[in-house]
Amino acid sequence: MSSNIGVCPRCFNIKVLTRHHIFPQRFFGKKNNSAKLYLCRKCHDIADKLTPYKKKLTKEQYIKIHKEWIRSE
């Protein structure tokens, strides 16, 4: 987990940012899993709930879900 302070790309608040893996580590592992977002804790918790827990999606589907969520209000 990162302890950098910055602007969360979802809520635009200046907070401590945490690393969120767009491709769940439970399916894709830690190696070759470089697609990350740096989010505040509140937004990170929401991002964790965006995708099904037990069903593996394609990488394109994970990107689409996160892209749409980041852009929504």
Backbone as JSON, one array per atom type, in Angstrom:
{
  "sequence": "MSSNIGVCPRCFNIKVLTRHHIFPQRFFGKKNNSAKLYLCRKCHDIADKLTPYKKKLTKEQYIKIHKEWIRSE",
  "N": [[0.83, -1.17, 0.0], [0.51, 2.2, -0.8], [1.73, 5.28, 0.62], [1.43, 7.82, -0.28], [0.56, 11.24, -0.63], [-1.94, 12.77, -2.5], [-4.05, 13.77, -5.26], [-7.12, 12.29, -5.45], [-8.29, 10.49, -8.23], [-10.97, 9.99, -8.56], [-12.72, 11.25, -6.6], [-11.51, 13.68, -6.35], [-10.4, 14.75, -4.05], [-7.76, 15.82, -1.87], [-5.77, 13.54, -0.49], [-4.36, 10.77, 1.41], [-3.21, 8.35, -0.76], [-4.04, 5.09, -1.94], [-2.93, 2.02, -3.41], [-4.67, 0.5, -6.0], [-5.4, -2.43, -7.64], [-6.4, -2.85, -10.89], [-6.89, -5.2, -12.24], [-7.96, -7.92, -10.57], [-5.96, -9.35, -8.03], [-6.48, -11.88, -7.09], [-7.19, -13.34, -9.29], [-5.31, -12.69, -11.29], [-2.84, -12.58, -10.12], [0.28, -11.26, -8.67], [2.48, -10.72, -10.26], [3.13, -9.23, -13.42], [0.92, -7.55, -13.28], [0.34, -4.76, -13.73], [-1.52, -2.73, -14.06], [-2.8, -0.18, -12.4], [-4.59, 1.92, -10.1], [-4.39, 4.89, -8.18], [-5.95, 5.65, -5.37], [-8.03, 7.37, -2.92], [-8.77, 6.06, 0.34], [-11.56, 5.71, 0.77], [-12.65, 5.76, -1.86], [-11.18, 3.65, -2.9], [-12.24, 1.47, -1.49], [-14.8, 1.44, -2.6], [-14.16, 0.91, -5.28], [-13.19, -1.69, -5.02], [-15.53, -3.08, -4.77], [-16.71, -3.01, -7.23], [-16.52, -5.07, -9.09], [-17.4, -8.5, -9.82], [-16.85, -10.89, -7.23], [-16.25, -13.63, -7.38], [-16.27, -14.3, -10.05], [-14.26, -14.38, -12.87], [-13.37, -11.85, -15.09], [-12.67, -10.55, -18.41], [-9.62, -8.78, -19.14], [-10.19, -6.47, -20.56], [-12.84, -6.02, -19.82], [-12.59, -5.4, -17.09], [-11.14, -3.02, -17.3], [-12.98, -1.41, -18.67], [-15.1, -1.25, -16.76], [-13.83, 0.14, -14.65], [-13.06, 2.5, -15.96], [-15.55, 3.65, -16.7], [-16.6, 4.03, -14.14], [-14.75, 5.85, -12.96], [-15.24, 8.08, -14.57], [-17.89, 8.68, -14.03], [-20.37, 10.52, -12.14]],
  "CA": [[0.0, 0.0, 0.0], [1.27, 3.43, -0.9], [1.36, 6.3, 1.6], [1.62, 9.1, -0.93], [-0.57, 12.16, -0.61], [-2.19, 13.28, -3.83], [-5.45, 14.01, -5.61], [-7.82, 11.08, -5.87], [-8.87, 10.73, -9.55], [-12.41, 9.77, -8.53], [-13.43, 12.27, -5.81], [-10.71, 14.9, -6.47], [-9.95, 15.24, -2.75], [-6.35, 15.62, -1.57], [-5.74, 12.57, 0.61], [-3.4, 9.68, 1.26], [-3.69, 7.47, -1.82], [-3.69, 3.67, -1.83], [-2.81, 1.37, -4.72], [-5.77, -0.41, -6.34], [-5.13, -3.2, -8.86], [-7.58, -2.92, -11.76], [-7.08, -6.63, -12.47], [-7.87, -8.51, -9.23], [-4.83, -10.23, -7.79], [-6.96, -13.25, -6.85], [-7.25, -13.99, -10.59], [-4.17, -12.38, -12.15], [-1.59, -12.63, -9.37], [1.02, -10.02, -8.46], [3.39, -10.49, -11.38], [2.48, -8.79, -14.66], [-0.35, -6.92, -12.93], [0.8, -3.38, -13.56], [-2.6, -1.75, -14.22], [-3.17, 0.26, -11.05], [-5.1, 3.26, -9.83], [-4.07, 5.36, -6.84], [-7.22, 6.19, -4.9], [-8.18, 7.54, -1.48], [-9.29, 4.83, 0.96], [-13.01, 5.61, 0.54], [-12.86, 5.38, -3.26], [-10.59, 2.32, -3.06], [-13.23, 0.51, -0.99], [-15.86, 1.37, -3.61], [-13.59, 0.24, -6.46], [-13.1, -3.12, -4.72], [-16.87, -3.66, -4.88], [-17.21, -2.82, -8.6], [-16.47, -6.27, -9.91], [-17.79, -9.73, -9.13], [-15.76, -11.46, -6.43], [-15.91, -15.01, -7.76], [-16.26, -14.48, -11.5], [-13.15, -13.71, -13.56], [-13.72, -11.16, -16.31], [-11.52, -10.27, -19.26], [-8.95, -7.53, -18.77], [-10.93, -5.38, -21.2], [-14.04, -5.76, -19.02], [-12.16, -4.69, -15.87], [-10.78, -1.65, -17.69], [-14.24, -0.7, -18.97], [-15.79, -1.0, -15.5], [-13.13, 1.19, -13.92], [-13.13, 3.73, -16.76], [-16.9, 4.2, -16.54], [-16.75, 4.47, -12.75], [-13.95, 7.07, -12.77], [-15.86, 9.19, -15.31], [-19.25, 8.95, -13.55], [-20.45, 11.49, -11.04]],
  "C": [[0.88, 1.24, 0.0], [0.84, 4.4, 0.2], [1.6, 7.69, 1.02], [0.37, 9.95, -0.82], [-0.72, 12.72, -2.02], [-3.68, 13.5, -4.03], [-6.05, 12.71, -6.1], [-8.5, 11.35, -7.21], [-10.39, 10.54, -9.6], [-13.14, 10.92, -7.82], [-12.74, 13.63, -5.83], [-10.33, 15.53, -5.13], [-8.45, 14.96, -2.6], [-6.29, 14.75, -0.32], [-4.56, 11.63, 0.43], [-4.0, 8.72, 0.23], [-3.18, 6.04, -1.61], [-3.71, 3.07, -3.22], [-3.95, 0.37, -4.9], [-5.42, -1.1, -7.65], [-6.42, -3.31, -9.66], [-7.92, -4.38, -12.05], [-6.9, -7.34, -11.13], [-6.72, -9.52, -9.09], [-5.27, -11.67, -7.57], [-7.05, -14.04, -8.15], [-5.96, -13.84, -11.4], [-2.83, -12.41, -11.44], [-0.92, -11.27, -9.24], [1.94, -9.69, -9.62], [2.58, -10.11, -12.62], [1.09, -8.2, -14.42], [-0.09, -5.44, -12.67], [-0.3, -2.33, -13.7], [-3.13, -1.39, -12.83], [-3.77, 1.66, -11.09], [-4.64, 3.63, -8.42], [-5.25, 6.18, -6.37], [-7.17, 6.45, -3.4], [-8.84, 6.27, -0.93], [-10.78, 4.64, 0.67], [-13.3, 5.15, -0.89], [-12.28, 4.0, -3.55], [-11.59, 1.24, -2.61], [-14.38, 0.35, -1.98], [-15.36, 0.61, -4.83], [-13.49, -1.27, -6.24], [-14.45, -3.82, -4.9], [-17.45, -3.58, -6.3], [-17.35, -4.12, -9.38], [-16.9, -7.5, -9.11], [-16.6, -10.34, -8.39], [-15.3, -12.82, -6.96], [-15.78, -15.23, -9.26], [-15.11, -13.69, -12.12], [-13.65, -13.13, -14.87], [-12.48, -11.03, -17.19], [-10.88, -8.97, -18.78], [-9.68, -6.33, -19.36], [-12.18, -5.01, -20.39], [-13.69, -5.01, -17.73], [-11.82, -3.24, -16.19], [-12.04, -0.84, -17.95], [-14.99, -0.33, -17.69], [-15.15, 0.16, -14.76], [-13.17, 2.54, -14.65], [-14.49, 4.42, -16.58], [-17.12, 4.73, -15.12], [-15.98, 5.77, -12.48], [-14.63, 8.28, -13.41], [-17.25, 9.55, -14.79], [-19.22, 9.95, -12.39], [-21.05, 10.9, -9.82]]
}
